[in-house]
Each structure stands twice: as structure tokens, then as C-alpha cells.
Amino acid sequence: MTDAEPLDIAALFDVTTDSVGDERAEQILIELGVDTADIAEIMTRIRGSRSEILRLRRRENELAVLYSSARELAQVRDVDSLLQRLVNRAHEMMGTDVTYLSEFDVVTRDLNVRKTAGAVSPELRELQVPAGAGLVSAIAESRSAQWVQNYSDYTASRHDDAVDAAIVAEGLVSILGVPMLSDGQILGVLFAADRRERRFTADQIALLSALADHASVVLQTARALDRAEESAAETGRALDELREHVAARDKSNIVHQDLIHAVLRGGGYSQVARTLSNALERRTTIIDAELRALVTSSSDQITTTPLTLTKAVSDAVDASRQSGRCSFVRGDNATIELVSAITAGELFLGAILLDRSEGPIGPVEQRTVERAAQVTAILVLQHTAAAAADRHARDELVADLLSSAPERRRDLGRRTRNHGVTLADLDTVLVVSVPPELRPSTLRAVQQNLPSGAIAAEHAGLIAVVSASGNPAAAATIVHRQIAGSVGPRAVVIAPALADLPEHLPQRFTSALWTARLLVALGTTDGAVTTASYLPYTVLFGDHPESLHDFIDAVIGPVLDYDRERETDLTATLRALVHNEGSPTKAARALNYHPNTVVQRLERIRTLLGDSWRDEETFFRVSMAVRLQELRQNDISDKSNGG
């Protein structure tokens, strides 16, 4: 060596330049006076030191990369980009041709390629490996690193056509794969692959495993973030549902308060219908047990005629009645969407009907309708109790007005005033005779049309109407017309004479009662009559109207039997004689017969009734029987003609 070239022992171990080769190193050792015999051993140690220094520096670079990745893991934001950077770094550090990451699907248990570096074929970039197939499945199951020097020599029974096709398309030969684990659970596999045969060292496997651990952290964090986001979304949805439920509940509470006010403030059915209609944005109708509309939220005219419900609506009402809950009407064409039966125990009181609308009907809305049905049931019971009390008071008042007992007529003036009636003005009592099953509906029809200052109630098996008419016969005609329009031609309205004083009303009622009994016995079922028309007969048969049939049969029965057996009409001749003052001549003229014909018929009647049938007392009885038979016959004829 010269003075210009000082000896640099460190240069012997410099791995960054090629300035000091093995020959130069040997020359330096000679110049240092090292024995020739020791130079070979020293050179071997120098070369080993250089390799170790190179390995350590490479390890330093790898650790620097790992530390950099670790810092990035602390601030995971974009999972996809971070995974791609990890794959890219693994690609650079491993020095392989292709690096890719397959993610494990916990549902299908497939492994899907998610990120690649160096890949050129779509088959590999889009590869989906089914469970149990390929090298990747072996790694996932063993949870340990595995590699093949030549994939074509891979003899495990895990080959899959799609996997093999992707490997061939990419030209891969050597493949190293390390599992991505989290608490023993497989998250995926990180691969490094070459397009030529290669043996992977332990350091390379360790390096790829470290990067796989980082990728595991990313995937685990991503899944945790996904779960957190999903949980946050579910929490948000639950919060929204809670807000909606609270809002709906608050709205329902307001509606319920309005419904309660309908009871407490006397708003009645109308307020219930309006409240439901406004809250649910749909037309609401409330019907009673007889299917008559009590009220509707719209401006439709309410009639007393029962509604005709479709089978679908009737079935929904029955279902609601049995369950105690709302019931939807089946069928897209139904106008009514929801019904709720109005019940009190086993008692059916009616129903609430809600038309279809665009507004939804959820559980809260259904509970609102059910509350409305309960409130309406209270209203019905309340009105029923009030109506029963009013009916009882009215029945008692009418009974006292029509009673002659002094103790029952006390304080009538005050009691009638409580019902809007002036006692001194009452001059008429009408009696309505109808079959028992029609009395409630008939009384309802009468009460709906009562004039001011009148009162009606059921009394003594009849319906009594007490009023100040001034003309009982005309009042009877009006009442009969009203009943016929509502119930049908099934009522007889009887008008006694005008009562000069309220104290005479009991006698007038008794007269009408006798007439009613007489008409029932005669079979009269419809019409408006006066007691004066039947006065002689009620005097005779008022107490026992059924005896008039015995009277008719006893007096003129043989004549009736004769006509019935021989299809003759001696009864008509007898009737003409009675109506014409007992004169055969006048009777013949009335019948348009020859007098001799009438004389012959009268002779036949004599043989049937006896020689004394034309004596004064007997003929009076015959006349009475003939007139009663005429009344009875007229009623039979009216019935046969549909009257």
C-alpha cells in the first residue's frame, strides 16, 4: 500500500459498493501480514459477515415497512385502499410476480379474491374459490402457511377447474400462502406467487405472515366498523321507530282524550265519528245493533232504514265481535276497510265502520279505533240507561194520565211540564193496536213524529198517544200514515171522542181499549177508526170481545151454515132487510130482485131461524148479529185482497 491509499479495514465489510472485491480483500490481508494459511478462513468469515449485514439491513427495511403499516392501521379510514397498499408492499418486499389477498366469506365459506398486485388476468382478479377447493382452502383449514414450488405438481385432491383455469391464465408456478387469522378464526389468505419455480425461505414466509397479520387487523377492523355502522343504523332505525311510536302514541292519547270528552261533555256519537275521521283521515260511520246508521262523519243524510252490509263487512264485524279487536274487511273492492264491533260483554251494541283511504292503519291506529269502540259502548249504555229511565218515567206518566185513581193523578201538572207537556191542553188519546213484535218499532216511529206537547208510551198492551189535537179522528189518520210509512200496514189507530177535560182522558182510553179488543176479535189489523163507529158493539162486548163470535153463531149461525153448505147467499138478503128497516119491498129494491124472490128467501130464513125471528126483541138481536158479521166479513175480505 502507498501513503496515498491508507488501509481501510471497514471497507472489507462494505456491502453497499463493489469497490472492495475478494481479491482486493486478500491483498489487504497480505499487506497486513496475515499468514497465507489463514487468509482463506478469514475471507470465509468476511463473506459471512457481509451476508449477515445485508440480511440485517434488509430486515431493517422490512421492519420499517411493517412499522409504517402499523401506523396506518391506527387510523383505518378507507379499508379498500389500505388493503391495496398492504398487498402492494407485500408485492414489493417479496419480489414476486403476483401478490393477492383472498377474503373468507363466513356465510358461503368461499374465499374470494379481493385485492391483487401484478395480476394481469381477470380470471385471477375475480376468482371465487368454493369451500374445500384449491390451496387456499387447505391453508384456511390448517390455519398455517403453505407453499408449492410448482402448482402443477400439487397432488392434493383439492383441484378445482375454475381455480386451475385462473392459475393457468395468470401463468403462476410457485405459490406461497399465509393465513389471516383473528382469535383463531380465518379471515382470509395472503398470497405471493411467481411465474417460475421458486423456493420460499423462512424469512420470506415470516415477512408475508407479518403483512398478513396487518391485513387481518384491517379486515377485523373493517368488520368491526361494519358491525358498528350496522348497529348504529339499527339504533337509528329503532330510534326513528320509537319516535314514530311516541308520536303516534301521543296522537292516540289526544284522540283518546277527545273521545273521553265525548262522554263527559255530552258530545255523543257525532264527536266520536268526527274525532276518528280527523285522526285517521277517512270517513267514519257508527251503526247500532239493528244496523241503522247513528251518525257519519260526512254530510250524508242519515235515515232510519237499516244498512245492507256486504258479506265481507258482516264477516269482519262477526270476527271483531268474537275477538274484541279491530278486523280488516277482506276484498280489494270493499268500500269499508276496517270495522270494530261495539260490545258490552256478550251484548252486541253496533259497530264502527271506516272507509278506505290512502292513510295507513298501523297497530296504534287500530288501538285508537278499538278505544273508540269502547267509548262508544259506554255512550250506548249511557244512552240506553237514560232512555230506559226516560221511558220508565214516560210510561208512568202516561199510565197516570190514563188512570182514574185519584192517588195516581196527583202532581200531574208538574210532571207533564217536565216532559214539555201542558196538562190543561190535553184533549186527545189515541190507541195504536199492533202485534207485540212490532210495538218497539211502532212506538219509535210514533215518537219520532210526535207534535209538540204530546207524549206516547206503551200501556196496557197497546201504544197510547196523548196530545192536544182538537180533532182525534184527523190525528188518528196522521199517526196511521206515519206508522204505515215506517212499519207498514200493520197497525190500527183508534180515536175516541174529544176529552173536554184532562180528567176525562181515562174514560176515553177505556172506550178506545174496548174498541181495540173488539177489532182484534173481528180480525181487523190495519186502519184508522173512531170508537163511535163501534160504540154499540163495544158496549155489549167490550169486556169480553171474543164472545161476539158466539153471539153471531147463536143468532144467525143457521143462515151462515146454510149459505156455506149450499153456496147460496141468504145472508145478503138478511143484510138488506136489516139495512132497510125490515121492509121486504125496500130490501128487494136494494138487491134489485123481484119482491116475490125476496119473500121466498125470507121464508127460507124463517125456517132456519124460527117463526119469531121478526119479533121486535129477536129482530134486534138478528140486526146486531148481521152488522157484526158484516164487520167480520169485511175484515176477512180485506185480508184476502191484500188489505
C-alpha positions, 0 to 999 in steps of 0.5 A, a space after each residue: 500500500 502507498 501513503 496515498 491509499 491508507 488501509 481501510 479495514 471497514 471497507 472489507 465489510 462494505 456491502 453497499 459498493 463493489 469497490 472492495 472485491 475478494 481479491 482486493 480483500 486478500 491483498 489487504 490481508 497480505 499487506 497486513 501480514 496475515 499468514 497465507 494459511 489463514 487468509 482463506 478462513 478469514 475471507 470465509 468469515 468476511 463473506 459471512 459477515 457481509 451476508 449477515 449485514 445485508 440480511 440485517 439491513 434488509 430486515 431493517 427495511 422490512 421492519 420499517 415497512 411493517 412499522 409504517 403499516 402499523 401506523 396506518 392501521 391506527 387510523 383505518 379510514 378507507 379499508 379498500 385502499 389500505 388493503 391495496 397498499 398492504 398487498 402492494 408492499 407485500 408485492 414489493 418486499 417479496 419480489 414476486 410476480 403476483 401478490 393477492 389477498 383472498 377474503 373468507 366469506 363466513 356465510 358461503 365459506 368461499 374465499 374470494 379474491 379481493 385485492 391483487 398486485 401484478 395480476 394481469 388476468 381477470 380470471 385471477 382478479 375475480 376468482 371465487 374459490 368454493 369451500 374445500 377447493 384449491 390451496 387456499 382452502 387447505 391453508 384456511 383449514 390448517 390455519 398455517 402457511 403453505 407453499 408449492 414450488 410448482 402448482 402443477 405438481 400439487 397432488 392434493 385432491 383439492 383441484 378445482 377447474 375454475 381455480 386451475 383455469 385462473 392459475 393457468 391464465 395468470 401463468 403462476 408456478 410457485 405459490 406461497 400462502 399465509 393465513 389471516 387469522 383473528 382469535 383463531 378464526 380465518 379471515 382470509 389468505 395472503 398470497 405471493 406467487 411467481 411465474 417460475 419455480 421458486 423456493 420460499 425461505 423462512 424469512 420470506 414466509 415470516 415477512 408475508 405472515 407479518 403483512 398478513 397479520 396487518 391485513 387481518 387487523 384491517 379486515 377485523 377492523 373493517 368488520 368491526 366498523 361494519 358491525 358498528 355502522 350496522 348497529 348504529 343504523 339499527 339504533 337509528 332505525 329503532 330510534 326513528 321507530 320509537 319516535 314514530 311510536 311516541 308520536 303516534 302514541 301521543 296522537 292516540 292519547 289526544 284522540 283518546 282524550 277527545 273521545 273521553 270528552 265525548 262522554 263527559 261533555 255530552 258530545 255523543 256519537 257525532 264527536 266520536 265519528 268526527 274525532 276518528 275521521 280527523 285522526 285517521 283521515 277517512 270517513 267514519 260511520 257508527 251503526 247500532 245493533 239493528 244496523 241503522 246508521 247513528 251518525 257519519 262523519 260526512 254530510 250524508 243524510 242519515 235515515 232510519 232504514 237499516 244498512 245492507 252490509 256486504 258479506 265481507 263487512 258482516 264477516 269482519 264485524 262477526 270476527 271483531 265481535 268474537 275477538 274484541 279487536 279491530 278486523 280488516 274487511 277482506 276484498 280489494 273492492 270493499 268500500 269499508 276497510 276496517 270495522 270494530 264491533 261495539 260490545 258490552 260483554 256478550 251484548 252486541 251494541 253496533 259497530 264502527 265502520 271506516 272507509 278506505 283511504 290512502 292513510 295507513 292503519 298501523 297497530 296504534 291506529 287500530 288501538 285508537 279505533 278499538 278505544 273508540 269502540 269502547 267509548 262508544 259502548 259506554 255512550 250506548 249504555 249511557 244512552 240506553 240507561 237514560 232512555 230506559 229511565 226516560 221511558 220508565 218515567 214516560 210510561 208512568 206518566 202516561 199510565 197516570 194520565 190514563 188512570 182514574 185513581 185519584 192517588 195516581 193523578 196527583 202532581 200531574 201538572 208538574 210532571 207533564 211540564 217536565 216532559 214539555 207537556 201542558 196538562 190543561 191542553 190535553 184533549 186527545 188519546 189515541 190507541 195504536 193496536 199492533 202485534 207485540 213484535 212490532 210495538 218497539 218499532 211502532 212506538 219509535 216511529 210514533 215518537 219520532 213524529 210526535 207534535 209538540 206537547 204530546 207524549 206516547 208510551 206503551 200501556 196496557 198492551 197497546 201504544 197510547 198517544 196523548 196530545 192536544 189535537 182538537 180533532 182525534 179522528 184527523 190525528 188518528 189518520 196522521 199517526 196511521 200514515 206515519 206508522 204505515 210509512 215506517 212499519 207498514 200496514 200493520 197497525 190500527 189507530 183508534 180515536 175516541 171522542 174529544 176529552 173536554 177535560 184532562 180528567 176525562 182522558 181515562 174514560 176515553 182510553 177505556 172506550 178506545 181499549 174496548 174498541 181495540 179488543 173488539 177489532 182484534 176479535 173481528 180480525 181487523 189489523 190495519 186502519 184508522 177508526 173512531 170508537 163511535 163507529 163501534 160504540 154499540 158493539 163495544 158496549 155489549 162486548 167490550 169486556 169480553 170481545 171474543 164472545 161476539 163470535 158466539 153471539 153471531 153463531 147463536 143468532 144467525 149461525 143457521 143462515 151462515 151454515 146454510 149459505 156455506 153448505 149450499 153456496 147460496 147467499 141468504 145472508 145478503 138478503 138478511 143484510 138488506 132487510 136489516 139495512 132497510 128497516 125490515 121492509 121486504 119491498 125496500 130490501 128487494 129494491 136494494 138487491 134489485 130482485 123481484 119482491 116475490 124472490 125476496 119473500 121466498 128467501 125470507 121464508 127460507 130464513 124463517 125456517 132456519 131461524 124460527 117463526 119469531 125471528 121478526 119479533 121486535 126483541 129477536 129482530 134486534 138481536 138478528 140486526 146486531 148479529 148481521 152488522 157484526 158479521 158484516 164487520 167480520 166479513 169485511 175484515 176477512 175480505 180485506 185480508 184476502 185482497 191484500 188489505 
